[in-house]
Amino acid sequence: MSSLLHLISSHVKRARAASLRKQADPDKRATFRHRVFPSSSSLSLVAKVKNPIPTSTPWDLLPVELQIIIFAHCGIADLLTLKLVCKAFNQILSTHEQLIARQYLRQRRHGTLPAPLDDQRIYTWKPEDDVVLLSDLFPPTMSAKGGQLCTFRYLSSFHRREKLCSRLCYYLADRIVKRFADVESTFMKTSFPSRTKRAEFIKKAIARVWSYLSPLMYYTLYFLESYADARREQTNILLRDFEAGRLPVPIPPDVRKNMYLELQKRIIQAPPFTDTSTLISTNHCMRLLVLWLRDTVPPDEPNISDDSWIGSLLAVSPFQRIVEYFSAEIGDGGNQRVQRRVFMRNFHNDITLTENDEMNSRVFESAPNVHLHRSVQDVWFDVAAAELDSRRAINHKKERVMLHPHVPFLFGCPDCKPGLSDGCPHHLLNISWTSHRLSPLHHGLEHDTLLNNQAALETYATRLRDHLTNSPADAQGWRAAEDDPTSALSAIGALQSCTWEPISTLHFLSPHHVHEDEPQNQERGPAGLLITLSYEAITYRAALLAPPGVQSQSQKKARKRGRPSKASSSSSSTYLPLLLTRFPKSLRESFITFLSSNFDTYVSPLRISSAGLCDVLESYVASVTSSITSSSTKVEDVIREMHLALSFAPPIAPSLKALNVSIPRETLMSFLRSSNSSIGSSGGAGTGNSVLSGLSEYLQKHLALELGLPLPFPTSGTSGSGSLVGGYVRLTKVACAGFVVTGEGRLKVVARVGEGGEDEKNMGALRGGEALMMAILERAGSGLDREGEQD
């Protein structure tokens, strides 16, 4: 070890001697600095320390420029600690404080220094650019000589802001992802079977949301601090006018409010908010922050919500109070009760200091019962909405964060326009649905459109919420006895929220996994509506789906026939023939009553005949077969075992109501092989052959049971008519690993969302689920054109 130290010491001595020689030569001085310190041109202005204090170590042999670079690589908190190590460090850190701070900023900013904000600066979403954005938003103060005063105090404030924003973004991301995991418990269990995988998903999803929110939170912090500084500066100006006699009377509260709104307007109309995309993203971040602040504290009364405390928290208290609030809510870092008490005391002190401020009491009129900001809308939101309206940027897109492939998290504002890329059809998977037929929904007296009209969706969501909360059943909480008899006495709580959202598409796969010959752009609008009812203990959903191109085809027929009245009526109604509900019986009946009374629609249960179940199965198998391209994956890997239910009419077998037939995985393809050619060449029903032809022939040969399904070729003893003789034997249920469909209209599509690009087997299940859903939609839509279909 001593030999190594001696070697290092000799190298340092030679480097120092070379440095002194080249510094003495003016011709080589510039070249030396450029070669040794290429990113630190400011180090050439290093001041010589008079009487440097030695440390009696090789440190004394290092050039001052190299010592500055070493200190600049230390953390901000370490610099203050290093001052206490020895007098030599204290002397260097005190003498070269600005050079060390500037070098620190250059390293964090990739060789640049903070620059004034303007319209030309473009910031990326890369994590390494967060420091560039934050230091540009909060640059060092300017000295009297025109330079920036980069000090350790500035670095400390920079680090404090960075840490506050990071903690707040983490708290929001943690709440968002965990709420998603609670609401989407079925999706979590099916997509991530093990607890380890679920924990890994939550960890990665929190990191994604955390990273996305960080730059937006910097803009939010910039606005709040700029607003506080502007109020303080305006108060100083008004105080000088008051002392000079130019302000005869104190300013009343309404005038004070208008003055504060004008201050906010000036901030929003200046950089960085002159960029409309930045203004929109900051507006979404502010709304997300307020939304979760409201979520933590329920309103005092059901219909009255006082959010003035949120306005005071944003405007009166420093940004640190918001972080303290969320930290106290989850008990991060200590006793939760103590943290809440500390926050409430600090928040109360902030409000008291503002109300008792001597400068404010002399300038503004006293109003004890009036809050400084009566509503949260007084901070940012009213001014931002007016500015977006003036820029004609009302219909903008939502912010989109991918928690997982095919699982987006969307947040925005009421002015966001629902687009095709906003919705996600994964809510239709892994849920047992009860299906109904719907006649067209008429809404022309109130709204011209429904699916693309956010105002209409919010209106009907509010009506449905009022309809459910005012119903007698909601007074005690909806009972789930129909789904779980053991929970008949357990109420699910009060209704917390009701949302209507457009479903962008019925394609479960991402666009780059869709075949080129598939009409993925056939529908030019949302493919349906997703209605979510969130109660205290459970979440219920309903989906209203439309087959692709149905509306456009009806309108084309109306134009061809020359019937403008029919075309105009179709434009004031929406064709959503398939209704899927995941409700208990009492809630489903109340929901159907709401649809009938508000849209003048007729709702009837969807019954699927034996031939219809065969068509659905054939569509699923054909789609799965066409999606498998490698020899390592087979159709039976997706379908696994198949279970069929045959029911009998009472005259045939009074004691035998149903017969369950199970086809194991090993023999599945032997029953499907007879119709493989038709499956491979056609993706739907109507080819004359059924995927159950082999099974029908087997049952007839070995059990003398005529199933009545169409056979691929005539056999002895069969009518070959393709229909059941007398309707005594019916196929009532088809189930496999990918789906379950019953003749009573119960269906479930099973697939793991997010693994389609990695697992060909799961991609086949997703593609088969698309085909099955389209087949059900086709039968629901065709039922509206015929009188009915009977087995």
Buried (B, 14 or more C-beta within 10 A) or exposed (E): EEEEEEEEEEEBEEBBEEBEEBEEEEEEEEEBBEEBBEEBEBBEEBEEBEEEEEEEEBBBBBBBBBBBBBBBEBEBEEBEEBBEEBEBBBBBBEBBBBBBBBBBBBBBBEEEBBEEBEEEBEBEEEEEBBBBBBBBBBBBEEEEEEEBBBBBEBBBBBBEBBEBBBBBBBBBBBBBBBEBBEBBEBBBEBBBEEEEEBEEBBEEBBEBBBBBBBBBBBBBBBBBBBBBEBBEEBBEEBBEEBEEEEBEEBBEBEEBBEBBBEBBBEBBEEBBBBBBEBBBBBBBBBBBBBEBBBEEBEEEEEEEEEBBBBBBBBBBBBBBBBBBBBBBBBEBEEEBEEBBEBBEEBBEEBBEEBBEEEEBEBBBBEEEEBBBBBBBBBBBBBBBBEBBEEEEBBEBBBBBBBBBEBBBBBBBBEBBEBBBBBBBBBBBBBBEBBBBBBBBBBBBEEBEEBBBBBEBBEBBBEBBBEBBEEBEBBEEBBBBBEEEEEEEEEBBEBBEEBBBBBBBBBBBBBEEBBEEEEEBEEBEBBBBBBBBBBBEBBBBBBBBBBBBEBBEEBBEEBEEEEEEEBBEBBBBBBBBBBBBBBBBBBBBEBBBEBBBEBBBBBBBEBBBBBBBBBBBBBBBBBBBBBBBEEEEBBBBBBBEBBEBBBBBBEEEEEEEEEBEBEBEBEBBBEBBEBBBEBBEEBBBBEBEBBBBBBBBBBBBEEEEBBBBBBBBEEEEEBEEEEBBEEEBBBBBBBBBBBBBBBBBBBBBBBBBBBBBBEEBBBBBBBBBBBBBBBBBBBBBBEBBEEEEEEB
